[in-house]
Amino acid sequence: ATALGASEVSTVVSALSGGGHGSPELWSLLEQATIRCAPDLVPKGLARCINGFSKLVPELSSSGARLWQVLEEATVNLCTRLNPQELASCVNGFSKVGRGSETLWLLLQAATVGSKDILNPLEVSNCVNAFSKMKISTEELWEVLEQRTIVHAERLNAQNVANTVTGFSRISRGGPALWQGLRQAARSEERWGGK
């Protein structure tokens, strides 16, 4: 793992984290390799590392705090270059581990607001859930997330609906149009395999 470059590290982290594979020793080596390669990560690789390591929080070694510090620094540097999928992965990953400075979260909010017209249903539901977990409740952010949820309501799958309802409920937000759209999405018998 120590001889891998940034692209290879992010690919391995992403692949292994999905199935819970790898020994503690391997993950420790991947943490060290990620710390070493972080300045060379491209947005896709950064998102893969954040998402992958966020799934393994309990298994992280003593270098885990340093890993998240380095990933935060890389996110701050690359935030304006993240596409909506990468952005949602970073927002979701940092919220899963409950980490991130005020500066990081301000940048992630600004990037989310700036991506408002292109966020898809999965990205919106992940952002709603993640920002609410972090108790971030700025008006502009939540107006954008509410409007994108309304636009995508009929395309939300069961997990998207659950994440979105939980997120908006957690921070006591959402107007009648939002809740009506979410109710209709939840009642869709076709989506749930009904008749």
N, C-alpha and C positions, 0 to 999 in steps of 0.2 A: 504493500500500500504506500510505502514511503517513496517509491520511485514513480508513482503515478503523477500525471499532470492534472491541471484543474478540470479539464473536460472529462478525463477518465475517473477522477475522484467523484465528481458529481453524478456520473452515470452509475457507478458502483453503489454509492450511497442511496440513490433513488431505487435501484433494482433490489438491493438487499433489504431496505426498510419496508418495502411493500409486503414481504412475506415473513418478516421477523427472523431473517436468516443471519447467521454470523455469530461468532463467539464474542465474549466481552473483549478479548485481546484484539480481535479484528476491528471491532468498533473503536477501540482506543487508538489503533493505528490510523483508522479513517479520520478520527477527530484530529489527530496530529497532522495528517496529510491535508485536511481541509484548512486548518489554521495556516499551514505553510502556503497553500495555493490560493487562499481567499483573494489576495489582490489581483489574481489573474482570472478569476471567475467572470464569465459573461453572464448577462441577466438570466438566461435559461438555466445555466449551471448553478447560479446562486439560489434560484427558486427551488431547484431540485434538492440542494443541500438543506435549505431551511425546512422544506416539507419533509424530507427524509429524516433528519435528526429530530424534528418535532414529534415524530411518531415513537421515538425511543427515549424520551426524557428520563424515565426511571433507570435506564440502563447506562446512561452516560457516566463516564469516569470523572475523576477529580478535575480533569481539564475541561469539563463541560461548560463552566462559567466563562472561561477564556474563549471557547468555541463560539458561544453566543455573542460575546463582545466583538469578536472578529467578524461574525456574520452580520451583526448590526452595522459595523463600520462599512462593510462592503455594500450593504443595502442603502445606506445613506449616500454613498458614492454613485450607486447605479440607479437610484430610485426613479429618476426622470427617464431612464431608458427601459424600464420594465413595461412589457405589454400587459394587457388586462389579465391574462391567465397567470403570468408570473407575479404580477402585483397581488392578485387574490391569494396565490400560494404563500407569498411572503407575509401578508396580513394574517392569514390563517395560521401559519406556522408560529409566528411570534406570539399570537394570542394563545395558542395551545400550551406554550411553555410559560406564558405570563411574563414575558420579557420585553424590554425595549424602553429606551429613554423617551422623554417628552419630544425631543427633536425628531427621533425616528417616527413616532406616531403622528407628529404634525406633517412630516413629509409623506407618509403613507396616506394620510387623509387628503392632502393636496393632490396627490397622484390619483386617488380614487375619484375625487371630484373632477379632475381633468379628464378622466376616462369615462365620464358619465354616459356618453352616447354610444359606447361600444361594449359595455359590460354585458355578458350573457347571463342567463338565469343561474347557472352554477356559480359564477363569479360574484353575482349580486348576493345570493344566499350565503355564500362563504363570508363575504365582507360584512353583511348584516350581523351574522352570528359572531364573527371575530371582534368587530368594533364594539359590539354590546358586551362581550365578555370582558373587554378592557375598560368598560364603562366610559367610553368616549362618546360624547353626546352633542357635538357641535351642530348647530342648526343647518348649515349649508350641507354638511356631509349627509345628514339624515334626510334632508329634502331630496337630495340626489338618489340616495338608496331607496327611498319610498317611491319616487317616480319610476325608477328602473324596475322595481318590484311590480308595480302596477302594469307597466308595459309588458313584462314577462309572465304575469300571473298564470295565464293559461298554459304556459310551457314549463312550469315548475313540476318536477317530479316529487315523489313522496318525501325524500330526504330534503330537497330544497324547501318544500313547504314547512317541514318540521323545523329546520334551521331558521327560516325566516320568521315564522310565528314566535319561536323562542327568542330570537334576537330582538324583535320589536317589542315583545312583552317584557323582556328583561329591563328595557329602559323606558317602558311606558310611553311608546310613541306609535304614531300611525293614525291617519284619518280614515273616515268611512270608506272611501274608495279602495284603500289598501286592504282593509279587513274584508270588504265584500269580495275583492279579487281572490284573497287567500281562502275564504270560505268556499268560493266556487271551485277553486283548484283542489281543495281537500275533498269536495263532494263528487268529483269526477269519477264516476264508476268505471269508465273505460280505463283510466289511468291505474286504478287499483285492481284491475282484472275482473271487474264486475260485468254485468250484462249490458 
